């Protein structure tokens, strides 16, 4: 789906709220916005499978998704994410297996930023990579504290 100007404005605001790209120049931000992809998911559809290799930042524009983790034979819903939330940032710089299955709980629109776009930006701005890695590490540390 093509992004409307309203979608792009919303995405820009939401990307800035993640804190991952607060050091980006206006030019780099525009390059990111130009690379965004919008997807519509029907209720019950799987957005991302646990174990699937991913390198995208996903932004929930409308609707709601559940975060489901499988451990052995057990499955558990560990979170629900609604509008203006995001997931997938940990795999943004280095593709890796998704740690959870994400399912649409209702009709949901998701805007995603492909990792290749970010990779192209950090070639010209290595400090951006360091900043994103720092933010990802902070988020991982926050998750570990919640688990303890």
Secondary structure, DSSP 8 states (H G I E B T S, - for coil): ----HHHHHHHHHHHHHHSTTTT--HHHHHHHHHTEEEEEE-TT-EEE-TT-EE-EEEEEEES-EEEEEEETTEEEEEEEE-TTEEE-GGGSSS-EE-SSEEEESSSEEEEEEEHHHHHHHHHH-HHHHHHHHHHHHHHHHHHHHHH-
